Amino acid sequence: MSAAAGSDSLVDRYLALGLRLGRHIDGFVDAYFGPPALSEQIGAEPVAPADRLRADAAELLVDLDAGVDSAQVDASRRRWLRAQIVGLHTSARKLSGEPIAYADEVEWCYGVRPRFRDEELFEAAHRRLDEVLPGEGPMRNRIITWREAHAIPVDKLEAVLRSLAEDFRERTDRMFGLPEGERIDWELAHDQPWSGFNYYLGDLHSRVAINTDLPVLSTSIAHLVAHEAYPGHHTEHSRKEAGLVRQRGWAEETIFCVGTPQCLMAEGLADLALEIIAGGSPEQVVASHLRPLGIDFDPDVVAAVRLASESLDAVRANAAWLLHTDNAPVEDVVAYLERWGPLPRVRAEKAVEFLTSPVWRAYISCYVEGLPLCRAWVGGDTGRFGRLLSEQFIPADLVMVP
């Protein structure tokens, strides 16, 4: 199956494979701003059978390893491409009905192998929270009450987003540089399994949606803005479009597919984004935006709770393991998240909605494994973070590169 009329380069075949897989799963292609003719052709053709796409991916890997197009695509790009194609091959194998164990799916798609965390890690976090949370009574009740008390009034949410985004954009431009003409449209969304989403449209343009199914909390809004926009997803996409696509002609960067190591790298750097531009204790910066808008925010308590609970991010990874490896009932996993999260039922159910989505079921490892990997490699060096925004890396590079 050719990529497009008159085009059969490795990169074109990679783009075509991703687009054809996207015909099977809505949302699988997170972004595409490559040749319009290719997407138009594939959108008009019959949906390719999963078996055919599995064979196409396998053939692409064989040709890549055999050195096809080596004069046009250097060794570093080929290594990056190979990791992405292994992920697409895995998705095609799953679509064709091949049984693949959850841990293998995560490793082959995202370049890391998941593991189940000992719950002693969460017990220790609960003890720390018990010490720093205000009020009296059971820790679980106090943390839920404390979190939900930080709900941003809906009529102030857009002003909060605008204030934070303007500040973070200026900081990002000063520290790393932004391509001329980049822009973001913000919107509020609902009926989605995620809390925020960056729709990269190409031409240095993003549409960022913040989900309002559940109240948006002042304790997490700055992280959302940094993660989705500056210096997170939008910054990475726009810098790579300007530098890798426009200047170098690396067309492989014009597609972004779920189920590839590209996702883990993107989520890891985006989760690191806030501390890069606002320091290891960003709460004072956040307070300077919220207080003028009449939103109560105690930066010292928020910082203490954040530090005490950071290891609880891995609760979601354990929940995915229970669902997809142990085949635990959904109700049991909701209860697990309520206990160890600790989350109110409505937020635990929203987390399970994400973990059971056909698109996102294995994606949680991108956050749980991606952040510590990127944080350790960057080591507080903004120059290294800038490289993550501008260069091609796979997870193994962050372990191998000194």
C-alpha positions in Angstrom: 0.0 0.0 0.0 1.7 3.2 -1.1 1.7 6.3 1.0 0.4 8.6 -1.7 0.6 8.8 -5.5 4.3 9.2 -6.5 5.6 9.2 -2.9 7.1 6.2 -1.1 9.8 7.6 1.1 10.1 6.3 4.7 8.8 9.5 6.2 5.8 9.6 3.8 5.0 6.0 4.6 5.2 6.8 8.3 2.8 9.7 7.9 0.4 7.5 5.9 0.5 4.7 8.4 -0.4 7.1 11.3 -3.2 8.6 9.3 -4.6 5.3 8.3 -4.5 4.0 11.9 -6.4 7.2 12.9 -9.3 6.1 10.7 -9.9 3.3 13.1 -9.7 5.2 16.4 -11.1 8.7 16.8 -8.4 10.8 18.5 -5.5 8.5 17.7 -4.0 11.2 15.5 -3.5 14.0 18.1 -2.2 16.4 15.5 -1.4 16.5 11.8 -0.2 19.5 9.8 1.6 17.7 7.0 0.8 17.6 3.3 -2.9 18.2 2.8 -3.0 16.0 -0.2 -1.9 13.0 1.8 -4.6 13.4 4.5 -7.2 14.1 1.8 -6.3 10.9 -0.1 -6.4 8.8 3.0 -9.6 10.4 4.2 -11.3 9.5 0.9 -10.0 5.9 0.6 -11.7 2.9 2.2 -10.6 2.2 5.8 -7.5 0.0 5.6 -7.9 -3.4 7.4 -6.0 -3.7 10.6 -4.1 -6.7 9.3 -2.9 -4.7 6.3 -1.7 -1.8 8.6 0.1 -4.3 10.8 1.9 -5.6 7.7 2.7 -2.1 6.5 4.2 -1.2 9.9 6.3 -4.4 9.9 7.5 -3.7 6.4 8.4 -0.2 7.3 10.5 -1.4 10.2 12.3 -3.9 7.9 13.1 -1.1 5.3 14.2 1.3 8.0 16.7 -1.3 9.4 17.9 -2.2 5.9 19.0 1.4 5.4 16.3 2.6 2.9 16.5 6.4 2.5 19.7 6.5 4.5 21.0 9.3 2.4 18.0 11.5 3.2 17.4 10.4 6.8 20.4 10.3 9.1 21.0 7.8 11.9 19.6 9.9 14.7 16.3 10.6 12.9 16.1 6.9 12.0 16.4 5.9 15.6 13.6 8.3 16.5 11.5 7.1 13.7 12.0 3.5 14.6 10.7 4.0 18.1 7.6 5.7 16.8 6.9 3.0 14.2 7.3 0.3 16.9 4.5 2.1 18.7 2.3 2.2 15.6 3.0 -1.4 14.9 1.9 -2.3 18.4 -1.4 -0.4 17.9 -2.0 -2.1 14.6 -1.3 -5.5 16.2 -3.9 -4.7 18.9 -6.4 -3.5 16.3 -6.0 -6.8 14.4 -7.0 -8.7 17.5 -3.6 -9.9 18.7 -3.5 -10.2 22.5 -0.8 -8.1 24.0 -0.1 -7.9 27.7 -0.6 -4.4 29.2 3.0 -4.0 30.3 4.2 -5.0 26.8 1.8 -2.6 25.3 3.1 0.3 27.4 6.7 -0.6 26.7 6.4 -1.0 23.0 4.2 2.1 22.6 5.8 4.5 25.0 9.4 3.2 25.6 9.1 2.6 29.3 7.9 -0.5 31.2 5.2 0.1 33.8 5.3 -1.3 37.3 2.9 -1.7 40.2 4.0 0.6 43.1 4.0 -0.7 46.7 1.1 0.9 48.6 3.5 1.8 51.4 4.6 4.7 49.1 1.0 6.0 49.3 0.7 5.3 53.0 3.7 7.5 53.6 2.2 10.3 51.5 -1.0 10.0 53.5 1.0 10.5 56.8 2.7 13.6 55.4 -0.7 15.0 54.3 -2.1 14.4 57.7 0.7 16.6 59.2 0.3 19.5 56.8 -3.4 19.7 56.1 -5.4 22.3 58.1 -8.3 21.2 60.2 -9.1 18.1 62.2 -10.6 14.7 61.5 -9.7 11.9 59.1 -7.1 12.9 56.5 -9.2 11.7 53.6 -12.1 14.0 54.5 -9.8 16.9 55.1 -7.9 16.6 51.8 -11.1 16.3 49.8 -12.7 19.2 51.5 -9.5 21.3 51.2 -9.1 20.6 47.5 -12.8 21.2 46.6 -12.7 24.5 48.5 -10.2 25.7 45.8 -12.8 25.5 43.0 -12.4 28.6 40.8 -15.8 30.3 40.2 -16.8 29.7 36.6 -17.3 33.4 36.0 -13.6 34.0 36.9 -12.0 31.1 35.1 -11.4 32.9 31.8 -9.7 35.8 33.6 -7.5 33.4 35.5 -6.5 31.6 32.3 -5.7 34.9 30.5 -3.7 36.3 33.4 -1.5 33.1 33.8 -1.1 32.6 30.1 0.1 36.1 29.5 2.7 35.8 32.3 3.9 32.3 31.3 4.1 33.3 27.7 6.4 36.2 28.5 8.6 34.0 30.8 8.8 31.3 28.1 9.7 33.8 25.3 12.4 35.3 27.5 13.9 32.0 28.6 13.6 30.0 25.3 12.2 32.1 22.6 9.0 31.7 20.8 8.6 31.6 17.0 7.1 34.8 15.6 3.4 34.4 14.9 2.7 31.6 17.4 -0.8 31.9 19.0 -3.3 30.1 21.2 -7.1 30.1 21.3 -8.5 29.2 24.7 -11.8 27.5 25.2 -13.8 25.8 28.0 -14.9 22.2 27.2 -17.1 19.5 28.7 -17.9 15.8 28.3 -14.3 14.8 28.0 -12.1 12.3 30.0 -9.2 14.7 30.4 -8.7 17.9 32.4 -7.0 19.9 29.6 -6.1 19.3 26.0 -3.9 21.0 23.4 -5.1 20.7 19.8 -2.2 21.7 17.7 -3.5 23.0 14.4 -0.2 23.8 12.6 0.9 27.2 11.4 2.2 27.8 14.9 -1.4 27.8 16.2 -3.0 25.8 19.1 -6.5 25.5 20.5 -6.3 24.7 24.2 -9.4 23.4 25.9 -9.9 23.3 29.7 -12.5 20.7 30.8 -15.3 22.0 33.1 -17.0 18.7 33.8 -15.7 19.0 37.3 -14.8 22.3 39.1 -11.4 23.6 38.0 -9.2 24.0 41.1 -6.9 26.9 41.8 -4.3 24.4 43.1 -3.9 22.9 39.6 -4.8 25.7 37.2 -1.2 27.1 36.8 0.1 23.6 36.1 -2.6 23.2 33.4 -1.7 26.4 31.7 2.0 25.7 31.8 1.5 22.1 30.7 -0.8 22.8 27.7 0.7 26.1 26.6 3.8 27.9 27.9 6.3 26.3 28.0 4.5 22.9 27.5 2.7 21.4 24.5 2.1 24.5 22.5 5.7 25.7 23.0 7.1 22.3 22.0 4.9 22.0 18.9 5.5 25.5 17.6 9.2 25.4 18.2 9.6 22.1 16.4 7.4 23.3 13.6 9.5 26.4 13.2 12.9 24.6 13.6 12.5 21.0 12.5 9.8 21.2 9.9 10.2 24.6 8.3 14.0 25.0 8.6 15.1 21.4 8.2 12.2 19.8 6.3 11.7 17.0 8.8 8.1 16.1 7.8 7.9 13.3 10.4 7.3 16.1 13.0 4.0 17.1 11.3 2.1 14.1 12.8 1.6 13.3 16.5 0.1 9.9 17.2 -1.1 8.4 20.5 0.8 5.2 21.3 4.3 6.5 20.5 7.3 7.5 22.6 6.8 11.0 21.3 3.8 11.3 23.7 5.8 10.3 26.8 8.5 12.9 26.0 5.8 15.5 25.4 4.0 14.8 28.6 7.1 14.5 30.7 8.4 17.9 29.6 5.0 19.5 29.9 4.6 18.2 33.5 8.0 19.8 34.2 7.0 23.1 32.6 5.7 25.0 35.6 8.7 24.5 37.8 11.0 25.4 34.9 9.5 28.9 34.5 8.4 29.6 38.0 10.9 27.7 40.2 10.5 24.7 42.5 8.0 26.6 44.6 5.7 28.3 42.1 2.9 29.0 44.5 3.9 32.6 45.2 3.7 33.3 41.5 0.3 31.7 41.3 -1.0 33.7 44.3 0.1 36.9 42.6 -2.5 36.2 39.8 -5.3 34.8 41.9 -5.5 37.3 44.7 -6.2 40.3 42.5 -9.2 38.4 41.1 -10.5 37.8 44.6 -9.6 34.1 44.8 -8.3 32.9 48.1 -5.0 31.0 47.8 -2.5 30.3 50.7 0.7 29.6 48.8 2.5 28.1 51.9 -0.3 25.5 52.5 -0.7 24.7 48.8 3.1 24.1 48.5 3.1 21.9 51.6 0.3 19.8 50.3 1.8 19.5 46.8 5.1 18.3 48.1 3.4 15.8 50.6 1.2 14.3 47.9 3.5 14.2 44.8 4.1 10.4 45.0 0.3 9.9 44.8 0.5 10.5 41.1 1.4 6.9 40.8 -2.0 5.8 42.2 -3.4 6.3 38.7 -0.7 4.0 37.3 -1.6 1.3 39.8 -5.3 1.8 38.9 -4.4 1.2 35.2 -2.5 -2.0 36.2 -5.5 -3.3 38.1 -7.8 -2.6 35.2 -5.7 -4.0 32.4 -3.4 -6.6 34.0 -5.4 -7.9 36.9 -8.8 -7.4 35.1 -10.2 -5.9 38.3 -13.9 -4.7 38.1 -14.3 -1.0 37.4 -16.1 -0.5 40.7 -13.1 -1.9 42.6 -10.7 0.4 40.7 -12.9 3.4 41.5 -12.8 2.4 45.2 -9.0 2.0 44.9 -8.7 5.6 43.6 -11.0 6.9 46.3 -8.9 5.2 49.0 -5.4 5.9 47.8 -6.0 9.0 45.7 -7.6 10.0 48.0 -10.4 11.3 45.7 -14.1 11.9 46.0 -16.1 9.4 44.0 -16.9 11.8 41.1 -13.2 12.5 40.5 -12.3 8.8 40.9 -14.9 7.9 38.3 -13.5 10.6 35.9 -10.0 9.1 36.3 -11.4 5.6 35.4 -13.1 7.1 32.4 -9.7 8.2 31.1 -8.1 4.8 31.9 -10.8 2.8 30.1 -10.8 5.0 27.0 -9.8 3.1 23.8 -7.4 5.9 23.0 -6.0 6.7 26.5 -6.0 3.3 28.4 -2.2 2.9 28.4 -1.4 6.6 28.3 -1.1 7.2 32.0 2.5 6.0 32.0 3.4 9.1 29.9 2.8 11.2 33.0 3.8 8.8 35.8 7.1 7.8 34.1 7.7 10.8 31.8 8.0 13.5 34.5 10.7 11.8 36.7 12.6 10.8 33.5 12.6 14.4 32.1 13.2 16.0 35.5 16.2 13.8 36.2 17.8 14.5 32.8 17.1 18.2 32.9 18.4 18.5 36.4 17.3 22.1 36.7 19.3 23.1 33.6 17.1 25.3 31.4 19.4 24.7 28.5 18.5 21.0 28.6 14.8 21.8 28.9 15.2 24.0 25.8 16.7 21.0 24.0 13.6 18.9 24.9 11.5 21.7 23.3 13.5 21.7 20.1 15.1 18.4 19.4 14.1 14.8 18.8 14.5 12.5 21.8 13.1 9.1 22.8 12.9 7.9 26.5 16.1 5.8 26.2 18.1 8.9 25.3 17.4 10.5 28.7 19.0 7.4 30.4 21.9 7.1 28.0 23.0 10.7 27.5 25.2 11.9 30.3 
